[in-house]
């Protein structure tokens, strides 16, 4: 029995950009946000949520 869980993290840099293409290939739970790549992953709202979910899984 496999206990593998999947998640997809999608990000674009600006509000004007579209996450549509990324959302087309989502596997498992989705973590999508519009935030600069300069922000460290663990400081991003969805990034930190993904990390927290991974720790509890």
Secondary structure, DSSP 8 states (H G I E B T S, - for coil): ------EEEEEESSTTS--HHHHHT--SEEEEEE--TTS-GGGSHHHHHHHHHHHH-
